[in-house]
Amino acid sequence: MTTELRVLRPSEWNEWFASLELAFGGVLGSPEERELWNSLTEHKRSLGVWDGSDVVATAGAFSFRLAVPGGALVPAAGVTMVSVAATHRRRGLLTSMMRRQLDDVRALGEPLAVLTASEPAIYGRFGYGAATRQMSLEIDTDRVRLTVPDGTDEVRLRYARPDEAAAACEGVYERLLTGRPGAPAHGPGWERKAVVDPASARQGASSLQCVLAERDGEVVGCTTFRVKPVWDKAGPKGRVTVDDVSALDPAAYAALWRFLFGIDLTSTVEARNRPVDDAVLHLVSDVRRCNIGLRDSLHVRLVEVGAALEARTYRAPADVVLEVEDAFCPWNAGRWRLTADASGAASCGRTDDPADLALSVRELATAYLGGTSVVSLARAGRVRELRAGAVEEASLAFSSAVEPWLPRGF
C-alpha cells in the first residue's frame, strides 16, 4: 500500500469531509452544518491520508485557549475530525496522524492538546487522559419541584430568536469562562455553532428556542432548548431538551430552570451535558428523580509537561518530583520538579533529584484540571508513591474547587 500523509488543501475540503462522514456511518450533514464546518476548518492544521486519489483518513485541530485552574487561558490544540476508512484500518494511519499532529502542536508552542473521543479507549495510547466528566439529567417535572433563592422573582425572562441572541449568550459565556477549568475560548465564528439548527437533527422536536434572563436591562443569563410534543391517553407528556443554561448569579440561574420546569404541556426536562457540580442539584426537591448519568468528556494531552504544569495554579503548596513516562512524546519523559507556593503559583523544571511519584503522562493529564484526584489514581495502581505522603500532597495541590467541565463540544 502506498499512501500519502499531508496537509489538506482548501480545494479538497468536500472530499475530505465526505470521507469523515462515511467513517462515522455515512449520514450526511445538512448544508448548514457543512457550511459551518467548512468555515471553521483550519486548513493548515488539517491532515489527510490519500491512497491514490481517495481520502482514507482525516484529522484536524482548532486553535483554542483552554481555561485551567486559577483562571489562565492556555493555548491548546482542539483535536477534531479524526477518522480512518474502514477499508484501511490497522495499518498505522491513525498513529502516523497522531505523531504528525503532536509534533506540529509542539512546534506551534501549544502546551496542551484536547479532544472529545467517540471511542475513549483509542486515545490513551497517545497520552490523552479523560480530564473532565459530564452529567446528564432526565427530570420528572410532574414530581420534582424547585426551591429558588431570594431575588429570583426580580429576574425578567423573555423569548429571543437564537440567532439574534447569539452575541448576548456569547457574552455570558465569556464572563463565566475563566471560572470553569476545561472551558475553551473560541475564535470568531464559533458563536454560530450554538444556533445552527437543521430540521434533520431535531428528531421530532421544535426548532431551537432561546430565553434570556435580564436584570436592569442587562442580559445576565440565557437558555437554549427544544420542546418535543408528546401525548398519551392521559394527556400531554412533552419533553424539554436543554442545550444550555448559563447565568451570572444564582437568582438568574434559578429563574431559567424554573422556566424550563414550567413549560406548558411538558413533564420531562432532559439535559445531556451539565457539570458534575451543577447547582441545579441543590434546587430540586428529589435528586433521585433526576435520573443522573455520568460519562467522560474532555480528554487532555500534555504536549509540554513543564509549560503545562506551570500554566495552572495549585490549591496548596507542594514540592514533588514526578517521574513521568511518555513513550509517544519522549521529550516529556524523565523527572520533573513541581514546586507550588502558598499563592498557587508554580515552577516546573527538569531535575536529577529522587522521584516522589511515578506515573505516565496519561495519568498526569487525567489529574491536570483537578477533576480526578491523584489519590484515586494511586488506589487504582496508576500512580506509584515513592516518598511517603507524596500522593496526598500532590492530590491536594492538583484539586480544583470547581469541577472541570467542557460546556461546548467541537
Secondary structure, DSSP 8 states (H G I E B T S, - for coil): ---EEEE--GGGHHHHHHHHHHHTTS----HHHHHHHHHH--GGG-EEEEETTEEEEEEEEEEEEEE-TTS-EEEEEEEEEEEE-GGGTTSSHHHHHHHHHHHHHHHTT--EEEEE-SSGGGGGGGT-EE--EEEEEEEETTT--B---TTGGG-EEEEE-HHHHHHHHHHHHHHHGGGSTT-EE--TTGGGTTT---GGGSTT--S-EEEEEEETTEEEEEEEEEEE--EETTEE-EEEEEEEEEESSHHHHHHHHHHHHT-TTEEEEEEEEE-TT-GGGGTBS-GGGG--EEEE-EEEEESSHHHHHHHS--SS-EEEEEEEE-SSSGGG-EEEEEEE-TTS-EEEEE--S--SEEEEHHHHHHHHTSSS-HHHHHHTTSEEESSTTHHHHHHHHH--SS-----S--
